[in-house]
């Protein structure tokens, strides 16, 4: 199966220039393609994975990917539908560019023996040397103001609070990246999110106008959930970051294991390398045994292994089982245990207070009052570290603590919280 046919059945082609011409080019021999990632934050987030994994799919088919860190375009900012972007300092953007470069390097192979070894670039290397005069003479004269004003984002901004020339010029800088990469590396395909279509085809047109060269463009769908909620937002409302210090492997796993039935097969097609047959089996399982959540568990495992590695996947799977009473909490490493508990809630308790199970239930917010806590204990619905507590005067000691400072308190089957004993 050709790479274009694979992307088609996975639903990964939103827009493209002549698809037959692109298919012919990829079947005639290896091509070089690129996708750009602006450092608009200290880490990439889950939404970046679709175009990044498309580069990986092309590489697996024998083509050479270029991963472009936008050290220059990140200083400008791609125009948004609402409001001017905050201008970050050059030092901040440079720091972010270095950080995301390290993340980008994890998803493509730089040492392929077949000539498809990836290249990583930073557009500040050529854009930083571009003078204002050269920018206007060599780039600006090839762009029609009428065409630029017709772009949907520009029209919406002009109809509301307006747009600075800085953001208006972003399209020219991105187009120049494509021109440079074609001249330097023979790059003939740019891939990006569907919201980048206007910028990408501007690069196609610039290559044609300046050098008379025909190149290709393709966009991937923006990831949205079936219920209209924004993809990639964690339970706390923030972005789902690839950096494990910003989004823990446990939180990452839980996000995907909680995927809705209506979205899970689509996400498996887009984010994993499972075959059509494997996906068909998981789709059947979702239709016939939705309560088992087989597809969600596979998606969460694949995504966590992809971003955080197999060891972290095993750790968070153990944590998920243990925290819901199906495994041994003492088998969990402290980092995974703490991350999992902080996704729920954690209360601090000074050492030596002699807190009872009733006190723990109230301190964690699992019971709204001591009376409610006593009822939970009496009815057999309270436990500590997966051990049922039936005596409301029960207190913990040092041997009860996990890693010397942690307790997992539960009320009912699914409500749990953490206690960190300090001091």
Number of C-alpha atoms within 10 A of each C-alpha: 6 13 18 19 12 16 17 12 11 18 14 21 21 15 17 19 15 12 15 11 12 20 14 12 15 19 14 9 9 17 20 24 26 28 21 25 22 23 26 24 17 17 23 23 17 19 20 19 18 21 24 22 17 24 27 20 18 24 25 15 16 20 22 28 29 23 23 21 25 29 26 24 26 24 23 21 22 22 20 15 14 13 12 17 13 10 12 15 10 13 10 14 23 18 16 22 26 16 18 23 22 11 15 18 14 11 17 25 17 16 11 14 8 10 13 23 17 23 18 16 16 21 22 18 12 12 19 10 9 13 10 9 10 11 15 13 11 13 16 15 10 15 15 9 10 8 10 19 14 12 13 13 19 19 15 17 18 14 10 12 11 14 20 12 8 13 17 16 17 20 21 20 21 22 21 23 24 27 24 17 21 19 13 9 13 14 21 23 24 26 24 27 22 18 15 16 20 17 19 28 21 23 26 23 20 23 22 14 13 12 11 10 14 13 24 22 23 23 23 23 17 17 20 14 17 13 9 7 9 14 16 21 16 17 13 8 9 11 19 24 24 23 18 15 9 14 18 24 27 27 23 24 26 23 18 22 20 14 19 14 17 12 15 26 21 17 21 24 19 22 21 16 15 14 12 13 9 11 18 13 13 22 20 14 16 20 12 10 12 14 10 11 20 17 25 27 19 17 26 24 23 22 23 25 17 15 20 18 14 13 10 19 22 14 18 26 17 20 26 19 13 19 25 15 17 12 16 14 21 14 13 19 15 15 11 19 26 18 17 23 22 17 17 12 14 22 17 14 19 11 14 12 9 14 17 14 25 24 20 26 28 17 21 21 16 21 19 12 15 16 11 15 24 22 16 22 22 14 11 15 17 29 22 22 22 19 12 15 20 17 15 17 14 13 16 15 10 13 8 14 18 19 14 13 17 23 24 23 24 27 20 14 12 9 13 24 25 26 24 20 18 12 8
